[in-house]
Amino acid sequence: MSQPHDPHRWRSQFPILETSTYLVNHSLGAMPQGVYDRLQAYADQWATRGVRAWSEGWWTSAVDVGNVLGRLMNAPHDSVVMHQNVSVIQSMIANALDFSGARNKVVYTDQNFPSNMYVWEGFRRLGAQIEVVASQGEGIVPTEALLAAIDEQTLIVPISMVCFRNSFLQDVQAVCDRAREVGALVLLDTYQALGTVPIDVQALGVDMLCGGSVKWLCGGPGAGYLYMRPELMDSMHSRVTGWAAHEDPFAFEEGPQHYAKGPMGWMHGSPGVPCYLAAQEGYELVHQVGVQAIRDWSIRLNDRLAESLRDKGFHIFGPQKAQQRGGTVTVGLTEDENGPAFVRALAERNILIDNRPGAGLRISPHFYTLEEELDELVDALVEIRSSGSWKPLVTQSAGY
């Protein structure tokens, strides 16, 4: 029988918890203490080994670190490769497709992160027919409407597993099943899911999956990831490529690209080594805690938080049950309340959350969050609302 989850066990691993109530993990996860050692080791290697470091782990870091991350999603060995960010990854996938035929439809929802939409919108000029499935009240996407849009003309379905505004958890198994029926590909964005929601790429049968390490993985920026079914890796190739994807990069051949087999064939330029190494520390911690344990704790905390907020007169925006969400609770505000001002007022109390226009305040406890910290947050929100002392603020935090 597994031991009950104890958040106290992990708190010493995260320096920011000494000074802040950290509830903004959907935007930037807390930095693990071990990142200092990993980046120091990288700097020492560079300083003492120089150019030899490329053959001592740097060159293969995108795949080596990808294999560590792959264990979190039950990915086969050598099926995950690291990249800079999701925009680059989705551009690579889009540039591997042919939109000139009858099967040229791209289906996603209006709750996708806008950066991803920008990528696919750019392919209209090459024949892509974009169909955006509309959400209903409070950003909830009807599964039946999404499935109905996926037909024999659909080429790819690039959707978010967890929507960034309201944390709505989409039925991705149903999407993958429907896409297989009609011969379409699925590209699943798990940016807001991996590290807090269990994912098994083999059970899902998903074709491709991407995301970043900034959030629930506590891996920091610059460490995007791409999973592909192994049989797809060698059967499709991107026109966004580079020397790192060549079968013999140090031969410096001229002329057309000759793609490497496996994950290296989905590289482009030189790997962002320090970002990948820093991110690995977060992956290892998530492995130690266990994603199912993280999910169970998240549901417990989020149900407790939502109930407490409702009791104090706040509205939960989007899905009402924690099982229907990723790790975030979004709190709707009244029309005259200014979300960024609430964020600022909380930050003055060393409580960190953020706000999204049209949704509200986003609050995301993680495996190191204490139940009493949520009580502190609720009390602060009640005080801020009742005082009426908050002032309008325009700025937004980065990330999704």
MARFILO-12301 format. One record per residue (C-alpha): residue in three letters; x, y, z. Coordinates in steps of 0.05 Angstrom, whole numbers, plus 5000, padded with zeros to 4 digits. Example, Ala and Ser with C-alpha at 12.3 -4.5 7.8 and 13.67 -1.06 7.14 Angstrom:
2
ATOM drenlum   px   py   pz
ATOM     ALA 5246 4910 5156
ATOM     SER 5273 4979 5143
END
This chain:
400
ATOM drenlum   px   py   pz
ATOM     MET 5000 5000 5000
ATOM     SER 5028 5068 4980
ATOM     GLN 5042 5121 5033
ATOM     PRO 4998 5183 5035
ATOM     HIS 5027 5241 4998
ATOM     ASP 5066 5288 5043
ATOM     PRO 5081 5356 5011
ATOM     HIS 5129 5373 5068
ATOM     ARG 5177 5321 5041
ATOM     TRP 5189 5361 4978
ATOM     ARG 5188 5433 5000
ATOM     SER 5262 5438 5017
ATOM     GLN 5276 5424 4943
ATOM     PHE 5247 5491 4921
ATOM     PRO 5280 5555 4947
ATOM     ILE 5222 5601 4930
ATOM     LEU 5176 5566 4979
ATOM     GLU 5216 5596 5036
ATOM     THR 5190 5665 5019
ATOM     SER 5127 5656 4977
ATOM     THR 5061 5619 4973
ATOM     TYR 5073 5593 4903
ATOM     LEU 5008 5580 4865
ATOM     VAL 5027 5598 4794
ATOM     ASN 5053 5530 4770
ATOM     HIS 5010 5533 4707
ATOM     SER 5055 5591 4685
ATOM     LEU 5124 5577 4714
ATOM     GLY 5138 5519 4761
ATOM     ALA 5182 5531 4821
ATOM     MET 5257 5519 4808
ATOM     PRO 5286 5457 4840
ATOM     GLN 5347 5468 4883
ATOM     GLY 5385 5416 4842
ATOM     VAL 5385 5461 4781
ATOM     TYR 5444 5498 4812
ATOM     ASP 5486 5434 4812
ATOM     ARG 5466 5414 4741
ATOM     LEU 5483 5482 4712
ATOM     GLN 5547 5485 4752
ATOM     ALA 5567 5417 4724
ATOM     TYR 5551 5442 4654
ATOM     ALA 5594 5504 4664
ATOM     ASP 5650 5462 4694
ATOM     GLN 5649 5415 4635
ATOM     TRP 5651 5473 4586
ATOM     ALA 5707 5506 4625
ATOM     THR 5751 5444 4632
ATOM     ARG 5734 5401 4571
ATOM     GLY 5720 5454 4519
ATOM     VAL 5703 5428 4450
ATOM     ARG 5709 5356 4475
ATOM     ALA 5643 5367 4513
ATOM     TRP 5605 5358 4448
ATOM     SER 5624 5285 4445
ATOM     GLU 5615 5277 4520
ATOM     GLY 5540 5286 4523
ATOM     TRP 5525 5353 4493
ATOM     TRP 5510 5330 4422
ATOM     THR 5461 5275 4443
ATOM     SER 5429 5315 4500
ATOM     ALA 5365 5328 4462
ATOM     VAL 5352 5253 4458
ATOM     ASP 5384 5233 4524
ATOM     VAL 5341 5283 4563
ATOM     GLY 5282 5265 4519
ATOM     ASN 5287 5193 4543
ATOM     VAL 5284 5216 4616
ATOM     LEU 5222 5256 4601
ATOM     GLY 5192 5200 4559
ATOM     ARG 5185 5156 4620
ATOM     LEU 5133 5205 4647
ATOM     MET 5088 5190 4587
ATOM     ASN 5105 5116 4576
ATOM     ALA 5139 5133 4511
ATOM     PRO 5182 5081 4477
ATOM     HIS 5257 5091 4481
ATOM     ASP 5284 5142 4431
ATOM     SER 5216 5171 4413
ATOM     VAL 5222 5239 4448
ATOM     VAL 5268 5295 4425
ATOM     MET 5279 5362 4459
ATOM     HIS 5269 5429 4425
ATOM     GLN 5266 5503 4443
ATOM     ASN 5190 5512 4447
ATOM     VAL 5123 5489 4422
ATOM     SER 5117 5542 4367
ATOM     VAL 5180 5513 4334
ATOM     ILE 5155 5442 4343
ATOM     GLN 5086 5455 4313
ATOM     SER 5119 5493 4256
ATOM     MET 5163 5432 4242
ATOM     ILE 5102 5386 4241
ATOM     ALA 5063 5433 4196
ATOM     ASN 5121 5437 4148
ATOM     ALA 5122 5361 4142
ATOM     LEU 5051 5359 4115
ATOM     ASP 5022 5368 4046
ATOM     PHE 4960 5412 4042
ATOM     SER 4952 5409 3967
ATOM     GLY 4906 5348 3965
ATOM     ALA 4834 5334 3985
ATOM     ARG 4855 5317 4055
ATOM     ASN 4877 5386 4077
ATOM     LYS 4835 5403 4138
ATOM     VAL 4864 5424 4205
ATOM     VAL 4817 5418 4264
ATOM     TYR 4827 5450 4332
ATOM     THR 4786 5490 4382
ATOM     ASP 4781 5563 4401
ATOM     GLN 4813 5544 4468
ATOM     ASN 4880 5526 4437
ATOM     PHE 4937 5570 4459
ATOM     PRO 4941 5628 4409
ATOM     SER 5014 5616 4392
ATOM     ASN 4994 5548 4363
ATOM     MET 4938 5579 4324
ATOM     TYR 4985 5629 4293
ATOM     VAL 5028 5572 4266
ATOM     TRP 4971 5536 4232
ATOM     GLU 4937 5599 4206
ATOM     GLY 5001 5612 4167
ATOM     PHE 4989 5550 4126
ATOM     ARG 4924 5575 4096
ATOM     ARG 4965 5603 4039
ATOM     LEU 4990 5533 4024
ATOM     GLY 4920 5503 4022
ATOM     ALA 4905 5487 4094
ATOM     GLN 4831 5491 4111
ATOM     ILE 4826 5511 4183
ATOM     GLU 4764 5492 4223
ATOM     VAL 4760 5521 4293
ATOM     VAL 4710 5486 4338
ATOM     ALA 4675 5536 4383
ATOM     SER 4672 5527 4457
ATOM     GLN 4607 5539 4495
ATOM     GLY 4598 5573 4562
ATOM     GLU 4661 5590 4600
ATOM     GLY 4708 5558 4550
ATOM     ILE 4683 5486 4553
ATOM     VAL 4690 5450 4487
ATOM     PRO 4634 5399 4472
ATOM     THR 4669 5334 4456
ATOM     GLU 4614 5315 4406
ATOM     ALA 4625 5379 4367
ATOM     LEU 4700 5367 4363
ATOM     LEU 4691 5295 4341
ATOM     ALA 4640 5316 4288
ATOM     ALA 4690 5364 4257
ATOM     ILE 4741 5308 4248
ATOM     ASP 4724 5275 4181
ATOM     GLU 4756 5242 4120
ATOM     GLN 4783 5310 4096
ATOM     THR 4819 5321 4162
ATOM     LEU 4895 5318 4157
ATOM     ILE 4913 5335 4229
ATOM     VAL 4882 5353 4296
ATOM     PRO 4930 5396 4337
ATOM     ILE 4894 5406 4403
ATOM     SER 4910 5422 4475
ATOM     MET 4898 5366 4526
ATOM     VAL 4886 5419 4580
ATOM     CYS 4861 5487 4559
ATOM     PHE 4902 5545 4587
ATOM     ARG 4846 5593 4608
ATOM     ASN 4801 5548 4649
ATOM     SER 4842 5483 4655
ATOM     PHE 4787 5444 4618
ATOM     LEU 4811 5373 4608
ATOM     GLN 4790 5350 4539
ATOM     ASP 4772 5278 4522
ATOM     VAL 4834 5264 4482
ATOM     GLN 4822 5189 4480
ATOM     ALA 4758 5201 4442
ATOM     VAL 4795 5248 4395
ATOM     CYS 4850 5198 4381
ATOM     ASP 4799 5143 4369
ATOM     ARG 4759 5186 4320
ATOM     ALA 4821 5209 4283
ATOM     ARG 4844 5137 4273
ATOM     GLU 4775 5120 4244
ATOM     VAL 4782 5172 4189
ATOM     GLY 4858 5168 4178
ATOM     ALA 4876 5236 4210
ATOM     LEU 4936 5252 4252
ATOM     VAL 4932 5278 4323
ATOM     LEU 4984 5327 4352
ATOM     LEU 4970 5334 4426
ATOM     ASP 4995 5395 4464
ATOM     THR 5007 5372 4536
ATOM     TYR 5039 5437 4561
ATOM     GLN 4986 5446 4615
ATOM     ALA 4981 5372 4630
ATOM     LEU 5046 5333 4633
ATOM     GLY 5072 5332 4704
ATOM     THR 5003 5339 4737
ATOM     VAL 4957 5294 4694
ATOM     PRO 4977 5221 4679
ATOM     ILE 4991 5210 4605
ATOM     ASP 5005 5144 4569
ATOM     VAL 5021 5157 4496
ATOM     GLN 5018 5083 4478
ATOM     ALA 4950 5072 4510
ATOM     LEU 4923 5135 4476
ATOM     GLY 4952 5115 4409
ATOM     VAL 4968 5188 4397
ATOM     ASP 5011 5203 4336
ATOM     MET 5050 5262 4363
ATOM     LEU 5054 5301 4428
ATOM     CYS 5089 5365 4447
ATOM     GLY 5096 5413 4504
ATOM     GLY 5145 5451 4546
ATOM     SER 5179 5443 4614
ATOM     VAL 5164 5512 4642
ATOM     LYS 5103 5493 4682
ATOM     TRP 5084 5429 4719
ATOM     LEU 5150 5396 4701
ATOM     CYS 5189 5449 4739
ATOM     GLY 5240 5449 4683
ATOM     GLY 5247 5522 4664
ATOM     PRO 5245 5555 4595
ATOM     GLY 5278 5532 4531
ATOM     ALA 5262 5458 4539
ATOM     GLY 5205 5440 4492
ATOM     TYR 5193 5367 4475
ATOM     LEU 5166 5327 4416
ATOM     TYR 5141 5255 4420
ATOM     MET 5127 5217 4356
ATOM     ARG 5104 5146 4345
ATOM     PRO 5169 5111 4324
ATOM     GLU 5142 5089 4257
ATOM     LEU 5124 5161 4241
ATOM     MET 5193 5188 4256
ATOM     ASP 5223 5158 4193
ATOM     SER 5162 5162 4148
ATOM     MET 5152 5238 4151
ATOM     HIS 5203 5293 4153
ATOM     SER 5200 5368 4163
ATOM     ARG 5224 5422 4116
ATOM     VAL 5244 5458 4179
ATOM     THR 5310 5422 4189
ATOM     GLY 5384 5433 4198
ATOM     TRP 5452 5401 4205
ATOM     ALA 5436 5366 4271
ATOM     ALA 5383 5325 4234
ATOM     HIS 5431 5301 4180
ATOM     GLU 5451 5227 4180
ATOM     ASP 5524 5248 4181
ATOM     PRO 5526 5320 4206
ATOM     PHE 5601 5324 4211
ATOM     ALA 5611 5305 4139
ATOM     PHE 5585 5375 4121
ATOM     GLU 5554 5350 4056
ATOM     GLU 5526 5400 4007
ATOM     GLY 5459 5392 3973
ATOM     PRO 5394 5361 3998
ATOM     GLN 5382 5337 4069
ATOM     HIS 5393 5264 4085
ATOM     TYR 5354 5254 4149
ATOM     ALA 5381 5214 4207
ATOM     LYS 5340 5156 4231
ATOM     GLY 5299 5162 4294
ATOM     PRO 5294 5224 4338
ATOM     MET 5357 5259 4312
ATOM     GLY 5322 5264 4245
ATOM     TRP 5273 5312 4280
ATOM     MET 5327 5360 4303
ATOM     HIS 5346 5423 4266
ATOM     GLY 5404 5466 4291
ATOM     SER 5450 5455 4349
ATOM     PRO 5417 5432 4414
ATOM     GLY 5403 5480 4472
ATOM     VAL 5445 5439 4520
ATOM     PRO 5439 5479 4586
ATOM     CYS 5364 5486 4581
ATOM     TYR 5356 5411 4572
ATOM     LEU 5402 5394 4629
ATOM     ALA 5367 5443 4676
ATOM     ALA 5299 5414 4657
ATOM     GLN 5322 5344 4673
ATOM     GLU 5324 5361 4747
ATOM     GLY 5250 5376 4746
ATOM     TYR 5235 5312 4708
ATOM     GLU 5272 5270 4759
ATOM     LEU 5234 5302 4817
ATOM     VAL 5167 5289 4783
ATOM     HIS 5189 5217 4772
ATOM     GLN 5205 5210 4846
ATOM     VAL 5138 5238 4869
ATOM     GLY 5098 5200 4816
ATOM     VAL 5049 5232 4769
ATOM     GLN 4989 5193 4797
ATOM     ALA 5007 5216 4867
ATOM     ILE 5012 5288 4841
ATOM     ARG 4944 5281 4807
ATOM     ASP 4911 5254 4870
ATOM     TRP 4939 5310 4912
ATOM     SER 4919 5361 4860
ATOM     ILE 4847 5337 4859
ATOM     ARG 4845 5339 4935
ATOM     LEU 4872 5410 4938
ATOM     ASN 4832 5437 4881
ATOM     ASP 4766 5409 4907
ATOM     ARG 4782 5439 4975
ATOM     LEU 4800 5506 4944
ATOM     ALA 4739 5509 4898
ATOM     GLU 4692 5492 4955
ATOM     SER 4722 5544 5000
ATOM     LEU 4720 5598 4946
ATOM     ARG 4647 5583 4930
ATOM     ASP 4630 5588 5004
ATOM     LYS 4661 5658 5003
ATOM     GLY 4620 5680 4943
ATOM     PHE 4671 5670 4888
ATOM     HIS 4654 5637 4822
ATOM     ILE 4694 5580 4792
ATOM     PHE 4703 5593 4717
ATOM     GLY 4698 5533 4672
ATOM     PRO 4693 5460 4695
ATOM     GLN 4665 5454 4765
ATOM     LYS 4697 5388 4786
ATOM     ALA 4772 5377 4795
ATOM     GLN 4768 5313 4754
ATOM     GLN 4745 5354 4695
ATOM     ARG 4806 5401 4700
ATOM     GLY 4881 5398 4697
ATOM     GLY 4917 5426 4757
ATOM     THR 4889 5497 4756
ATOM     VAL 4828 5530 4787
ATOM     THR 4804 5592 4750
ATOM     VAL 4765 5643 4792
ATOM     GLY 4717 5687 4754
ATOM     LEU 4711 5760 4773
ATOM     THR 4655 5809 4767
ATOM     GLU 4655 5859 4709
ATOM     ASP 4681 5916 4751
ATOM     GLU 4737 5876 4785
ATOM     ASN 4807 5882 4756
ATOM     GLY 4843 5815 4753
ATOM     PRO 4914 5842 4748
ATOM     ALA 4901 5886 4808
ATOM     PHE 4882 5825 4849
ATOM     VAL 4947 5792 4825
ATOM     ARG 4987 5852 4848
ATOM     ALA 4952 5855 4915
ATOM     LEU 4966 5782 4928
ATOM     ALA 5039 5790 4906
ATOM     GLU 5046 5844 4959
ATOM     ARG 5028 5788 5008
ATOM     ASN 5078 5741 4974
ATOM     ILE 5022 5699 4945
ATOM     LEU 5035 5687 4871
ATOM     ILE 4980 5672 4820
ATOM     ASP 4962 5704 4753
ATOM     ASN 4903 5728 4711
ATOM     ARG 4877 5716 4641
ATOM     PRO 4829 5764 4605
ATOM     GLY 4760 5735 4595
ATOM     ALA 4772 5681 4647
ATOM     GLY 4797 5706 4714
ATOM     LEU 4849 5689 4766
ATOM     ARG 4888 5625 4754
ATOM     ILE 4910 5587 4816
ATOM     SER 4951 5523 4812
ATOM     PRO 4976 5485 4873
ATOM     HIS 5027 5430 4860
ATOM     PHE 5056 5370 4898
ATOM     TYR 5093 5417 4946
ATOM     THR 5032 5459 4964
ATOM     LEU 5004 5456 5034
ATOM     GLU 4930 5457 5049
ATOM     GLU 4938 5515 5097
ATOM     GLU 4969 5556 5040
ATOM     LEU 4903 5552 5003
ATOM     ASP 4867 5576 5065
ATOM     GLU 4915 5635 5067
ATOM     LEU 4899 5651 4994
ATOM     VAL 4824 5649 5005
ATOM     ASP 4828 5695 5065
ATOM     ALA 4870 5743 5025
ATOM     LEU 4822 5743 4966
ATOM     VAL 4763 5757 5013
ATOM     GLU 4802 5814 5045
ATOM     ILE 4821 5845 4978
ATOM     ARG 4750 5841 4951
ATOM     SER 4718 5869 5014
ATOM     SER 4768 5926 5021
ATOM     GLY 4756 5953 4952
ATOM     SER 4827 5980 4955
ATOM     TRP 4855 5946 4894
ATOM     LYS 4872 5990 4835
ATOM     PRO 4871 5976 4760
ATOM     LEU 4935 5947 4731
ATOM     VAL 4948 5931 4658
ATOM     THR 5008 5885 4656
ATOM     GLN 5002 5810 4646
ATOM     SER 5050 5754 4665
ATOM     ALA 5085 5715 4610
ATOM     GLY 5072 5643 4590
ATOM     TYR 5010 5601 4584
END
